Each structure stands twice: as structure tokens, then as C-alpha cells.
Amino acid sequence: MTTPRLTDNAPLAIEVRNLSKHFRLYSHPLDRLKEILLRKRCHQSFAALQDISFQVTSGEAVGIIGDNGAGKSTLLKIVAGTLSPTDGEIVKQGRVAALLELGAGFHPEFTGRQNIYLNASLLGMIPSEIQEREKDIIAFSGLQEVIDRPVKTYSSGMYVRLAFSIATAVDPDILIVDEALSVGDQRFQKKCVDRMNAFKDQKKTILLCSHSMYQVNHLCPKAIWIHNGRIRAMGKAYEITAAYENYTRELIAQDKTDKLSSLPQEVSSSPIFVSGISLNGEKGPLSLRTGAPLEVTISYESTNSEPFWPVAGIRRNDDLVCHGIGMASQQDTLPLQGPGKGHVKLHYHSLPFLHGEFSVVVFLVDGSGIHVYDRKESAPFVIQAPSSWNIEMGLLALECTWETDP
């Protein structure tokens, strides 16, 4: 089986083959002893990673995204060499520096200066190299006034500042960062991003785990989405992060739906109702690009002669209402009237959405616009993220230009 590769025709920096990691979970501390003495299984096995395979080429920056508990940190620890896999293998080329959980590689009783020597030696530097770079490490961290205090007195942000300064000062071939950029003040985060960009310019390999899709898009051309211990998707960062954000919105919407579904539901017996909704002539899910047209065909049926109006809106899958329009807003338009069947069309000439999953919600209302006869929702349509999404943020792609004064 060929290991999935994010970029072709370049030397490999990291190769992960069929990697799995299982942890033993014990209900009670004594169960460990019982298992040894009685030679009887007293634990449950938890699969943190299952059959992970990918390749990262030299000089590539790759983002690792996913929910808490998905296995991202476990994967990075194995790549860094601080954790052994249960199955599979990993091959790395060059020196590796990693920023993992807070305080890793530090002794709380040692001063910041002493921890520079401890941590840098763990990363493979010899004392003469550490001494040569000590001033630069302290200057970059901005901890000159507290560098001779025990690190147990440091805040979490100070820990990360010192750890990042050491890890990037050892001049690694592979830099692994696990959520470090989420800690610390804005000024130091800017310094971190600048240094990581400099590493990219030097063709060093970067693995960045982050919950900030903005950071992943701007720092990493490629991304891997870990879900329940497996690779759910990998490829271009703007496509993977857009898919992940869409997934999280679906979860938010599902939570709301679950709460509403527990309430008593009324059975509609309306004399005027929506009998169908099609999008661009299709009943099922639709895939579109930013700027594509959308034709909404609303089929209706009425069993009486009361006038009524159709109202339609575009809803994102987290219940954000993006647009709404009634046919009554169009000049010189008469309301629909039964009895009988018919259909009406709504034309969106160019959808401005950058990415996401949406649907069209249709209402049939009476002449006053207050009473709702019926409500129906279309099948979803997905806007694929454009390649510009790593530099253009938000919901909409709006036409605009920048201009500078001469």
C-alpha cells in the first residue's frame, strides 16, 4: 500500500506508515498489579490513533486540525519521539524540535537560564552551542528580567515564550508546534509567526497543530484532519479547513435540532403547502462554486381560494440566516391563489458565499405576511472553498479594490 503523500517530487522529511497507538485504561490502580500477578486482562484498550499514514516532504508546512481528543497531540508526540507507537513506524530526516504540552522538557525548580541548557541539550545541542545562542534565546523570549527565577513562578505564557525561543534557536530541520501559538500575548504571537515564516523561507519542515483555521491557512499550504484517531481528510489547507468548519457548524446545528425535537410537534393540516423544492433542477444535494447562479423552483398546492405569498431564504447549516426575500417585495407582482397546483422560481444570479453548506428555506404566508401556512427546507447545497480563502476571510466574496494615495 502506498503511503499518501501531500506533495510529489521532493525529498521526504517525515514518513508515517500504518501508525496506531493504543492506551490501557484501568478502573483502579490495583488492576495493574492484578494483571501482572494473575496474568489476566484487567484493562480496557483505547485506540487513540488507528492506521495513520502520510508523507511530508522537506520544506513543507502542514497543519494538523481536529476536535479535542481526536488524537492530534498523540500523533505529534510520536513524531517528536516522546511517545512510542503501538503499531506502525515513522521515519524522520534531520533534527527535530517540538513544543508539546506546557512545561515539557522543563524542570520547575530550575531557573529559566538553567532550563535553557536542560531543554536545548534534550533537543540535541552541545553546551558550546547553547552558550553561543543563550543571549539570542533570552532576547527573543523577552524574559530578561525573570530569566534567573525558577520557572515554577512563570505564567503559562512565559513558559511557552521560553520553550518556543529554545526550540527555534536549535535550528531544527523539523519544527513541531502543538497549540503553542494560542498562548501568550499578541506581540509574542506575532514574533512566533514571523519566525515560522522565516523557517518556511529556509525550507524547513513544520507541523503545526492549531484550532485557529486562520493560522493554519496562512502558515500551511497543506493540512491533515484527524477525526476519532483516523485521518478523515488531507490536502490543500483551504479545502480541509473549510470542510472542518462546515463539520463543526453541523454539530452546532444538530445540538439545536436535538433540543427542538424534544418539544411536542404539531402536525400540519394546512390547506396551502409546499409540495417540493428543487435547486438548479435537482432534488438532491448540490455542489457549487463561489459566484455560481442558483435557481430555486418552489412547487405548491392550494385547496382553497385564499391569496398567499412565497418567501424564501438561504440558511447556513448552523442556522445563520444569510438572506431572505418575499415575492411581495417585487413590484407589480400579484399574490398566488388557488385552488390548484403550481410552481414559482427564484433566481440568484451569483452566489457570493466563500464556502460552507447551505439550504433554501421556503415559507408560504397569507396576504398580511403574518400567518405562515407552511414551511419546507430544500436539500443542502455546498459552496466549495476557493483557493483565495487563505487570504480572504468571512462569509462573502465581495467585489472590492484597494487604492493608495500617490
DATAVEN-V740789 format. One record per run of one state. SS is the DSSP state (~ for helix, > for strand, _ for the rest). FROM is the first residue (numbers start at 0). TO is the last residue. If there is no record, write none. Layout:
{{SS	FROM	TO} {SS	FROM	TO}}
This chain:
{{_	0	3} {>	4	4} {_	5	10} {>	11	24} {_	25	28} {~	29	37} {_	38	42} {>	43	56} {_	57	59} {>	60	64} {_	65	70} {~	71	79} {_	80	85} {>	86	91} {_	92	94} {>	95	98} {_	99	109} {>	110	110} {~	111	121} {_	122	125} {~	126	140} {_	141	148} {>	149	149} {~	150	152} {_	153	154} {~	155	168} {_	169	172} {>	173	177} {_	178	178} {~	179	181} {_	182	184} {~	185	200} {_	201	203} {>	204	208} {_	209	211} {~	212	218} {_	219	220} {>	221	226} {_	227	228} {>	229	235} {~	236	260} {_	261	270} {>	271	278} {_	279	280} {>	281	281} {_	282	284} {>	285	288} {_	289	292} {>	293	301} {_	302	305} {>	306	315} {_	316	319} {>	320	325} {~	326	328} {_	329	334} {>	335	336} {_	337	338} {>	339	347} {_	348	351} {>	352	352} {_	353	354} {>	355	365} {_	366	370} {>	371	376} {_	377	379} {>	380	383} {_	384	385} {~	386	389} {_	390	394} {>	395	395} {_	396	405}}
